[in-house]
Amino acid sequence: MGVEHTFVSPIADGGDATLVQPSDWNDEHNLTEDLGNYEGNKYPSSFNAVSDEFDDGTLHTDWAWSGTAPSVYNETKYPGWFYVEVPTAANTGHLRRTYTPGATDFTVVTKTRVGFRDANTIVAGSSISLLTSADAIVWTLALVGASSGNRWAGAARYIDTVGTVTSTGFSAAVETYLMIQRTSGNVYTGFISFDGMAWQRTNSSTVATTVGRLAIGNNTNLASIYTVSYDFVRVFDSITFDIGGTP
């Protein structure tokens, strides 16, 4: 974002290049913002250890696969996105990293994009999950259903630690935001959004199991390969719908 002064100086620049010149005043100024210090929407102290913008070209070494890793995954296919080619009829498991939020409120959110290769049923196109340290599900929010062109005709599904499954129907564009919020009372609530600003609640449940990992995942029963990408994973130490940055 740039900013210019209302007053434009008509004075010509002087000969001393070490001084601020009138043309410097007149030029557009570039502003930078440290989201980590933005009041009212702070990333938690664990931001650097958990959140990831997938914009440095190399997957951080803190991420690791549970289950079978896909043969193709990188941050270079679409710069700024973590890209995965999901094999035929295979569960690629979860890409997860350690996250121990304690008893405080928190919000985790990801933006995901799915590319379809056929119109068969998808068990789970992409998901964001909270796991125990042993990779058992505490709470998962996933896209499920069937594809129709470049749109979902399915549901956002949540699964809690006792195996309760609840789905909320929708038809949405390929890019979808998935959010899980947890209050200090161990109440988990899922939300989906198609623009990062307007959020639709899926469902809630109370789960007392301790969270040890944060994960993104994808699995399929398609007859051919499909792709899934993640733009970011962000973690906040509060209940918030202001997810920061550019949607």
C-alpha positions, -999 to 999 in steps of 0.1 A, spaced: 0 0 0 13 35 -9 6 70 5 13 104 -9 14 139 7 -15 162 -1 9 191 -6 33 187 -35 65 208 -33 73 229 -64 110 233 -54 137 216 -74 161 192 -58 193 205 -44 228 193 -51 234 174 -18 223 138 -23 227 130 14 197 152 22 160 145 18 150 162 -14 116 178 -24 112 150 -50 115 125 -21 86 143 -4 65 143 -35 71 106 -43 46 78 -33 57 62 0 56 25 6 42 12 39 50 -21 55 31 -38 82 41 -64 108 10 -85 113 25 -100 143 23 -67 161 -11 -56 147 -33 -47 177 -66 -64 178 -55 -93 156 -23 -106 170 -7 -139 161 2 -158 192 37 -163 205 37 -197 188 30 -181 154 64 -189 139 63 -224 151 28 -233 139 15 -209 112 28 -211 77 22 -189 46 39 -214 23 57 -186 6 94 -194 9 96 -221 -17 105 -249 6 82 -268 30 93 -261 66 111 -290 83 86 -289 112 60 -304 89 59 -342 86 35 -367 70 15 -393 89 5 -422 67 17 -425 31 33 -393 17 22 -384 -19 49 -386 -46 44 -349 -56 41 -321 -31 59 -287 -31 57 -249 -27 70 -242 -62 42 -254 -85 21 -224 -75 44 -200 -56 28 -190 -23 8 -223 -21 15 -257 -8 6 -281 -37 -2 -318 -35 -10 -343 -62 -32 -369 -45 -27 -405 -59 -55 -426 -72 -75 -444 -45 -50 -437 -17 -51 -420 16 -21 -396 18 -26 -391 55 -20 -357 72 7 -332 69 11 -322 106 33 -303 130 34 -300 168 9 -276 184 1 -275 221 -24 -247 227 -30 -253 263 -64 -243 278 -67 -210 261 -91 -199 233 -77 -202 198 -86 -201 161 -69 -221 133 -77 -214 97 -66 -224 62 -74 -215 26 -76 -244 3 -80 -250 -35 -90 -282 -51 -84 -292 -88 -106 -319 -101 -96 -345 -127 -130 -363 -129 -165 -360 -115 -165 -390 -91 -173 -388 -54 -146 -373 -32 -144 -387 3 -125 -357 16 -110 -332 -7 -90 -312 19 -92 -306 56 -78 -289 87 -75 -311 118 -65 -309 154 -49 -342 165 -35 -357 197 3 -361 199 -3 -397 188 -22 -385 156 -57 -394 169 -85 -371 158 -96 -344 183 -115 -323 158 -115 -322 119 -132 -300 94 -132 -314 59 -147 -308 24 -166 -338 13 -190 -347 -15 -188 -346 -53 -174 -323 -79 -194 -306 -106 -170 -288 -130 -150 -265 -108 -175 -264 -79 -183 -285 -49 -217 -300 -45 -212 -314 -11 -207 -305 25 -184 -293 52 -180 -322 76 -167 -321 111 -156 -352 130 -148 -351 168 -128 -375 189 -156 -398 197 -164 -403 160 -194 -381 157 -198 -369 121 -220 -339 111 -223 -324 76 -235 -290 64 -245 -288 28 -233 -261 4 -222 -255 -32 -191 -234 -34 -162 -223 -56 -130 -242 -56 -112 -219 -31 -126 -224 4 -116 -213 38 -118 -238 67 -117 -226 103 -118 -243 137 -123 -223 169 -119 -236 204 -130 -219 236 -113 -225 269 -143 -247 278 -132 -272 251 -160 -263 228 -149 -267 191 -168 -250 163 -162 -252 126 -168 -225 100 -164 -223 62 -161 -192 40 -157 -185 3 -141 -151 6 -124 -151 40 -148 -125 54 -184 -140 56 -184 -172 76 -209 -201 77 -210 -222 109 -210 -259 104 -214 -273 139 -200 -276 174 -191 -302 200 -173 -304 234 -141 -324 234 -118 -325 264 -90 -345 247 -56 -327 246 -45 -313 213 -9 -321 204 -7 -314 166 -22 -292 139 -27 -309 105 -39 -304 70 -49 -334 50 -64 -349 19 -77 -383 8 -97 -396 -21 -114 -425 -38 -113 -409 -72 -105 -430 -103 -78 -405 -112 -54 -381 -96 -67 -348 -83 -48 -319 -68 -52 -299 -36 -33 -267 -25 -31 -247 7 -25 -210 7 -17 -207 44 -23 -221 78 -28 -194 105 -32 -197 142 -45 -170 165 -46 -170 203 -82 -158 205 -116 -163 189 -115 -142 158 -129 -140 122 -103 -114 113 -78 -138 98 -52 -111 87 -34 -105 55 -49 -107 20 -78 -132 16 
